[in-house]
Amino acid sequence: MNDPAKDEQNPNTVLFLCSGNYYRSRFAEELFNGKAAARGVPWKADSAGLDLNPNNRGPVSSLVLDRLEKLGIDPLGGNRFPRPAESLDLDSAGVVVAMSYREHYGLMRRVFPGFVSKARYWDVGDTGDMSSAEALKTIEQQVDDLVDELQSGNTGLAGTG
């Protein structure tokens, strides 16, 4: 995380990971921040990519911005371009969520082997594997569940599930 205020471990941070930090993890980050703030849950989300794609156009997918607008959520980081995950990101987050076990478990083992067991793996496929409507709906449900868990004080979220 490039913010000096985040350089210390912040157990009240959720880090969402996907491949390109352009679509799934960005939607989860913005959705989580909007829902947590609305419910008074003292957690913030950030996101990063495990394997950035230089072919992505602009800072964030229009699918993300369109869905956030329909949900009435103002994307606070909508102008930020995708960024690669760093060890400090994973180390400082209280909860780490990778969007797809199939896609990201192997990347985590290769790039961040010390953090494989810290991550929770969801089952949200990229655009070639799952329709955007299904992916965004799945992320919405998973984020709702995560906000519920954190609101209830459950922070033991590591591992698959």
N, C-alpha and C positions, 0 to 999 in steps of 0.2 A: 504494500500500500504506500503510495507516494506522499501521503499526508503525514507530516511529523507527529500530529496528534494521535495518529493511528499506529505509530511505530512501537508503542508499548502494547503488551497483550491486552486486548479488550474482550473480555468474555461475553459482552453483550453485543457482539457483532456476528452476523451470519454472512458467510462467504458463499455465493453461488458460483459454480464453475460449469462451463460448457466448453465446447471446442473453440469457437471463435469469439466469444464474448460480444455477440452481435444480435442475438435473437433470444434464445431460451434463458440464459443466465441474466441478461439485461431485463427481460420481462419479469422474471422472478424477483430481482433486486427492487425494481420500481414498485411492483405490486406489493411486496413485503413491506417496504417502507411506508407506502400509503396506508395499508391495512393496520400495521403495528401502531402508527401514529394515531389513526382514527380510534383505535381501541385502547390507547394509553399504555401499550406494551413497550417497555424501555429498552428495546433492541433496535439496531440499525442493520441494514444489509449493504453489502458491497458485492461486486462481481468481477470475474476475470476469466481469461481463456487459457486453455491448456495447449491449443494448437491453432494460433490465429490464421485466418484466411485473408490474404492481401486482396482478394477479389471482392470482398464485401464492399458495398457502396454506402458511403456516409457513416455517421457515427453509430446508428442503430437501425435495425430493420423497421420499415414502415408498418409491418404487421404488428410490431410491438406498440408503436405510437398510436396506431388506429385502435387497438384493443384497449389501451390505457385510457384513451379519450372516451371510448364508449363506457368505461367503468367509472369515469369521472376522476381519474387520478392524473395529476400533473407530474410528468416525468422530470424529477429534479436533476437527473444526470443525462438527460436526453441529448445533450450536445457533446458529451464525452465520447471520444473514439474508443474502440475496443483496446484492451490492454492485456498483456500476458500476466498470468499468475506468477507470483514469486514466493519463495519459501516463507518470507516474512508474513505474507497474506495468510497462508495456511496456519502458521504458528500463532498468529495473533487473534485469529477468529475463534469464537466460542463454539460455533457450529459451522461445519463445512458440508455443503450439499453439492454433489456432482449430478448433473441432469440425467445421465444415462450410464447405468452399470456397463452395458455392452460396449459403449464407446469410450468411457472414461476410466474404467478400472485399470485397463492396460496402460493408458497414458499416465495415470497416477503412479503406477508401479515403476514406469520408466523414468519419469521426470521428477516425481516427489515420493520416492519409496518410503520415506519415513512418515508419511502422512496418509498412506492408503487406509489404515484402520481408523483414522480420525474422521474420514469422510462418510457421509450418508449418501447412498446412491439411489436416485429415483429412476423411473422408467419412462423418460420423455425423449422420444426419437427426434432427430433433426428433420429438416424439410423433406429429405429424400426417403425417410423411413416412416413418417407419420404426418398426417395432414396438419396444417397450421391450426385449424379449428380444434382438432383433438389435442394437439400439443398444448395450446394455450389453456384449454379447459382443464387438462390434467395438471398443469402448473398452478392454475387457480385453486384447485382442490387441495393440492399438496401444500401450497402456501397457507391456505386457510387452516389446515391441520397443524402446520408448524407454528403459526401464530397462536392457535389454541394451546398447544403444548407449552410454549414459552410463557404464555399468560398464566398458565396453571403452575408455573415454577419448575417445570420439568426441563432440565438442561442436560440430561444424560442421553444425548441424541446421537452419539457416534455409532457407526456401523451401518449396515444395509438395512433398508426397511421402507 
